[in-house]
Structures are given as structure tokens and as C-alpha cells.
Amino acid sequence: MIKKIDFGKTPFEDLYHVFKYNAPEELENKKARLFPSGNTDNEIATISIFLASLSAVKEYREELFNDLGITKLRARNAALHVFTELDNDLGDRPDGLIVITSGMHKPIIEWAGFVEAKIKDNPIEEEQIEKYADFAKEIGVKDIITVSNQLVTNPCESPIKIKKRSFNLCHWSWTYLKVTGTRLVRNKQVKDEDHVYILKELRRYLDAHKKVSNYVNMGKEWKESVNKIHSYSTDQRIEPELLNNIVSSIQQEEKDISLQLTDRTDFHVEVITKGNRAEEIEKMLQKAKIVTTNFMLNKDKKKNFSMEIDFIRQKVKFHTNVVITKGKAQAQTTSLITMLEDIGASTHVLVNAFYLRNKCKNNDVALSDLIDERKNGDQYSILEKSYGDEIKVFELKTEDLFGKDFRSVKNFIVKIENSAYRFISQVMANIK
């Protein structure tokens, strides 16, 4: 009887020994099912439905595991197996187990990880994960994937920290899981029509789930914290407790924006970050009370836009740069207008022209005014001949003063996500 998994050597058929079952059938009975009987809004039913869908759809599991940096599923004859509620002697019971094997006749375990899920507003608990980490270590598992409504910037991060070293904590939000599946279907990346059906059914189930949601509340400390920072000078130091109250809220909301935009448009929108995102947000708040988030479209670093949340002015700005290389300044501007003239109401889209050495009039001319100037044959008001003959880059932006909605835990989210959708659908979708 084996007690511990030896990756690359342990036969999959012997896995039941690790969990001290008397026969393989007992482990088989723990397999995750797509539609469990009874209440399907509870925690175990929810994770079981997801895990069963994960095991059924090749493209879905490969996408999710590739984002975690786990490449074992690419191996020839690789297979994924999922289980729920596996016990140990101490009564510690992670919600699920994922096992990746290779080989057809006598599969060998290549990777395994526990899954712990939460629904509603239940947080991932450090103490609980510490216990599961001990259990995992005993049997040779080095990874735990948590799932909840809480969002992280990328799935290789975790909303918690544990003391165990040489142990991997990853995290999927329910919103990330359902948007990823829908994106794969929309982009026709799932080949089998039965698998398309499964992902659509998973999405239908999660959308109807009363305890699964995207980010809809900035938190009980948001209003008071925003009011305090609003009264600060630009360089005034923010107290650590005040920072802690809002950094996680900002980080989750910017991630939610990327997911909602991915879901509502034809773009795959991702947050670009160079390191620990929470630390980046803290530094920006301390430096100028403005948090800048950079977004990338369809994994193309040249297609990007930025969002700036200004806590002193309580204003939100979206902007991007457009380079037009053909022609001189007047012709370049005409090409820009032609590119954007069909976006509808264009008074809110503002344009600036930057010459060499970043010289610019900075007069924030509305796109609608530029369209009128073209009709009248006028010199474009964003241009300045003394700065040069050619435009280096155009800036396109929108700015919204939120007022009291900036302090609202719910209205802030509604307004900023509407502003983001307006910018991507009217500006980014029309840039060629």
C-alpha cells in the first residue's frame, strides 16, 4: 500500500491507497459529477459541476492550466481526473482534487493539486488552507487552487498568504472561470459541439447561481476612506490602515473591468502588471493619489489603453495613443478623424496631438469639433505649426467626474464599468 504520490512513477490505479480507501471503487464514487442531485447552489455541488466540466472540455482545461504555468496537459496521452471531498485521518477535507496523468494503458500521475472553493461572500481562510497544505505535503501534493468570488490580478496569485514555503497557491474567481469558457466558445476555440454545449450549460448554471457573482461592492470601508484621501494634498502620506482598506477593492475592480469587457466585447482584455499589483497600487496612491491601470487587448502589447482613477479630483480617465505615419500633420489628423467619425456621439472623446520632444497644445479638442473643422476646411485646432510638420502620436481620452458616485460602494462600480465599456466600444474598436 502506497502512502505518498511519487510523480512520474505512481500508477494512477493505486491512487485510492493514498486516501486509505479499501478499493478503487470507493475513490471512483468521489468523482466530480456535472449535475449532482439535490441542492446545486451549495459549495460542494458548485465545485463538482465546475470540476466535471473542466475534465470534459480539453480546450477549457488547457487554457486554465496554461495560465497557471502547468504544462503537463500538453503531454501525449495526458488526461485530467477530478474528485471531490477526499478525507484524511484528521478530518481535513479539501473540496476537490485534480490529477493529471500520462499514458494510456497504465497511466502515471504527473501532477496533482487540491481545490478549495467558497461561494457567496465567504473568504478563503488562511488557517484552513494551512491544514490542507499539511495534508497535501503528507501525500506529495505541492499545489492548492482556491476558487471564490474574490478576484486576483492573475491566477498565479492568491488572496491569502501561508507560512509554507515551496508550496504553490493559485486562485480562480468564479467570474474568471465563466468568462474564460464563454470567450473560448465565442472565438470558436472549442472544436467539439458537445463540449461547446457543456461550456454553455456551465455558464448558464453559474449565471443563475444565487451565490456566485462578479465584483459588485467596493467594501464597507470605501466611502470613509475615499473621503479622507479626497481631503489630502497630493504628496500627503496615507496611513497604512487607510491603504489596506481600499487597495484590495481597487485591485479587484480593475480585474473585474477586464473580465466584464472581455465578456461584453470581442476583445480579450487583460490587466498588465510588472510585479505585485497591490504594492504597485500602494505606491501610486502614496505618490500622487492617482491609480493607473494598463490594459492589453488580445495579448497584443501594441493594442493597449489605460485607466486613471484620481482620488483627489474624484475623476476617472481612459486614454490610448494612436500613431499615424503617413502624411504631414493636417493629413495625419484627417486620417484619425476618418478612422473614428462613425462612433456616434463624440463630444466626450477628446484629442491631443504630440509632436517631437512631446510638444503639445494640450487643449483637449473634442472629436466632434475636429469633424466640424474638417467639414469647414479649417486648420485643425490641435495643431501647432511651430512645433513641427508631423505628429508623433495622438492621444485619445475620455474623462468623467464621478462626484458623489465616486464614494458610493455600488455606483462607483456601475459608472466606471460603463465608462470603460464606452471607451473600448467607441474608441478601441475603431482604431485600425
N, C-alpha and C positions, 0 to 999 in steps of 0.2 A: 504493500500500500504506500503510495507516494504522499508526502505531506506538503511539498512545495513545487511550484512550477519551475522547470528548467527550460527557458525559452530556446527554441531550436532543437530540443530533444524530447520533451514530454509529449507523449501521444495524446491527442485530443480525447480519445476514448477513455483515458484514465482520469480525466478532469474531476469526475464525481468523487474520487478518493480524497482530493484536496479539501472538499467540503464535507467529508465524512458521511457521505451517503452510502447506503448498502448496495445500491445497484444503479446502473446508468439511467434507468427509467425514472428514478427519483429526481435526478438532475433534469431530465427531459421535461418533467412536469413543471419545472421552473421557467421554461422557455417563455419569452415575452409573446403575447398574443395581440393581434391587431385590434380586435374588438372584444375586450373582456366582458363577461356577463356582469350584470349588476350596475352599480353607480360608476359611470365613466368620468365623473368630474373629480374623483379623489386622486390622491397623489400617485399611488401605485398603478391605477388604471391608466392615468395620463402618461406616465413614463413607459408603461408596457406598450401602449399604442404607438408611441414615438419609436421605441426601440425595434418593434416589429416592422415598422415602415422602413426604418434605417437598414435593417437586414435584407429587406425585399428589393430595394432600389439601388442598383450598383452606382449609378451616377451621383445619387444623393450622398451615399456614404463616402464615396471617393472625394467629393467636393468638401465635405465637412472635415474629414480626416487630413486631407491635404493642407487645409488651413491651420491645422494643429501641428503640421510638420511630421505627421505619422504616415510614412510611405509604404508600409508593409502590404497594403491592399493592392499595390501595383504589381506585386509578385505574381508569377504564373500560378494558376490554380489557387489563388488566395480566396479565402471565404471568411465571412463575418458571422459570428454566433452571438446571440443576446439572451440574457437570463434576468430574472427579477427575484428580489428578496432571498439572497443566499445568506444563511446564518453561519455564525461561528460559536464556539463554546461559551463565550461571554455574552452572547445575545446581541452582539453588534450586527446590524443587518443593513448594508447598503441597498439602495433601491434597485440597482441593476449591475450587471457585469457584461462587458463587451469583450469578446475574444476573437482575435484574428489568427487564422491558421493557413498553412500552405500544404500542398499535396492533396492528391485525390483519394488514394486507397487507404493510407494511414496518415491522416492529417497531423501535422506538427504545430504546436502553439508557437506563434511568432511574437505576439503582443497580447496583453490583457490590461483592462482598466476598469475600475469601479465607476458607477454612476450614482450620484446623489441628486435628487430632484426636489424642488419646492414649488408650490403653487400659491396663488393669491399674493399677499404681501409678506409671506414668511421668508425670513432671510436665511442664507447659508450660514450655519453655525460652526464657528472655529472648533469648539470643543468636540462636536460630533465628528467633524472631518478628521480631527487628530486621532480619534478612536479608530476610524476606518483606515487611516494611514497605518496604524499599528497592525491591524488585521491584514492589510494589503502587504505589508512588509513580511509578515509571517509566511505568506504563501507565494512570495516572489513578485508581487504586482507593484509597479512603481508610478502608476498614474491614477488620478481620480478626476473625472469630469463632472462638474456641477452644472445643474440646469435650474434656472429660476426666471422670474420676471425682471430681475436686475440685469442691467446692461453693462458690458465692459467694452473698451475700445477695440480690442481684438481677442479672439477666442483663446489665445495662449496666455492671457491674463486671468486673474481670479479676483473676485470681490473680497476675498479674505487672505490672510497670511497664517501659515502654520509654522511650528518650530522645526519640523522635519526637514533635513537637508537631503539633497539627492532624491527629491520627490517632486513629481510634476503635478501641478494643479492647473486645470483648464476650465473654461466656462463657456456655456452656450446659453443665451437667453431664448425664451420661447419665441419671441418676435424674430430673432435672427434665424431660428430653425424654420419657421413657417415662410418667411420671406425668401430664404435661400431655395427652398423647394419650389416655390412659385416662380422664382427667377429662372431656374433650370427648365421648367416646363415652358415658360414664355419664350425662352431663347431656343426652344427645340433641341435641348441638350440631352433629353431623356428619350432613348430610341424606342423602347418597348411601350406600346399603348396601354398595356396593363399596368406598367409602372407609373405612367402618367396618371392613370386613374387613381392609383394608391396615393400619390402625392396630392392630387386634388382633394381626395377624401380626407387626408391628414389636415390639409389647410381648412377644409370645411369644419372639421372637428375642432381644431384649435380656435378658429374664429368664433365658434358657438360656445366655447368653453367659458363658463362664468368666472373662472379663477385664473385665467391666462389673459394678459393684456400687455400692450406696449407702455411706454412711459407717459403717464397722464397727470403726474403731480410732482411739483418741484420740491416738496417736502415741507414739514411744519415750520422749519427754521428759515425758510426762504424769504418771506416778507420782511421780517425784522432784520435779517442780515443784509438784504438789498437796501433797505432804508438807511442803515448805518453807513454802508460803503458809499452811498449816494452823497452823504454829507462830508466825506473825506476829501482832502486835497489829493492831487494826482500822485504825489510821492509819499503820502502818509502811510505808515506801516499798518497793515491789517493784523489784528490779533489772531494767533493760531486757532483758537476755538471758533472764531468767526469764519476763517478759511475752511475749516473742517465741515462747517455747516452747509457750504454751498459748492465745494469743488466736485464732490461726487454727483450732485444734481446736474451741474454743467456737463460733466463727462458723460453721464447717461443720456442727457437730452441731445447732445451733438451726435451721439451714436444713433439715437432714435431717429433723428433727422435723416441720417444717411440711409437707414432702413426704410423709412416711410417714402423717401424719394425713389429708392430702388423699386419699391412696391407700386408706386403710382406713375412711374415713367418708364421709358425704355432703356434707361441707364442703370448700370451697376455702380452705385455711389459708395465710396469708402472714405473714412477719415484717415488722413495722412498724419503720422506722428513719428518722431525720430527716437523717442525713448519713453520713459514713464510719463504717461499723459497727465496723471494727477499732479506730478511735480511741475510739468510744463504750465498747467493752468495756474498753479500757485504762484509761480514766478511772474507770469503775465499780470495777475491781479496785484501783486506787490509793486510791480514796476510802473504800471500806467492805468490800472483798473479797467483794462480792455482785454478780453479773451478772444484770440484769433484762432479759428478752426479752418484748416485746409482740407478740401475735399477733392478726390480724384474720380474721374469718370472712366468706367470700363477698363480699369487697370492701365490707363494711358496717362503718364505723368504730364504730358503736354496739354491734356484736357483737364483743367482744374479751375476751381473757384474758391473763394474764401468768405468766411463769415466773421464779423467782428461784433462782439457784444460789449457795449460801452456802459459800465455801471454808474458812471458819474452823470453822463448825459441821458442815460436810460434810453439808448438808441441802438438799433441793430442795422448793420450794413452788410450787404452782399456785393462782391465785386470780382471781376475777372479781367484779364488782359488779352487783347487781340492784336496780332501782328499782321499787317498787310504790306507786302514787299513791293508790289507793282505800282509804279507811278509816283508822282510828287504828292505833296500834302493835300491839295484840293482833290485830286483823283483818288487818293487813298481814302479820304473821308467819304467820297461818293460811293466807293466800294463797300465801306462799312454800312452806310445807310441802306444801300440796296440789299445787303445781307439781312438787315433787321426790320425793314419797313413793314413787314406783314405781321408783326407781333400783336397788333391791336392797340389798345390804349398804351401810349408810350411816353406820357408826361413824367412818369415815375422813373424811367430809365435815364440815367444821367451819364454824360460822356465827357471825358477829358483827353487831350492829345499831349503826349510826351515826346519831346524832341531829344536830340543828343544831350548828354550831361543832365538828363532829367528835367530840362526846362519845360515849364507848363504854365498856362494861364490860370489853371485851377478854377475855372469859372462854372464848372458843373452844368453844362448846357444840356437841356432836355432833348432826348432823341426827336421828339415831335417838333421842336424848334429847328433842328437841323434839317428835318424833312421839308419844313416850310422854306428854309433858306435855299434848299436845292431847287424847289419849285420856282422860286423867285429869281434864281440865278445869282444869288448873293455870295459873297465870300463867307465861308463858314466861320462862325463866331468863336470856335475853339482854336482857330489857327492864329499863329503869330509869325509873320514873315521874317522878322528879325532873329527868330530862334533857329531858322534853317529852312531848307527846301523839302525835307522829308520827315515824316512822323516815324519815330522809333516804335512806339506802342500806343494803342488806345486803351484807356480804362473805361469799362462799363460797370455801373454800380446802381444799386437801389439803397435808399436809406429810409428807415421807418422809426419815428418817435413813438415809443410804446406808452408813455405816460404812466397812469396808474396800473395799466395791464402788465407793466414790467414787474410789478411787485406781486401780482396775482399768481398763485401756485398753479392754476389751471389755464388762465387766459394767456399767460406768457407762452406756454407751450403751443396753444392754438395759433397765436399770432406769429410766432417765429417759424412754425412749420408751414403756415400759409405763405409767409414771405419767402421762405426757401423754395417752395413749390412754384411760386410765381416767377422767381428768378431763373430756376432751371428750365421751366417750360417755355418762358418767353425769350430768355437770353441765350442760355447754353444750348438749347435745342436748335437755335437758328444760326449758331456760329459754324461756318464751314471751314 
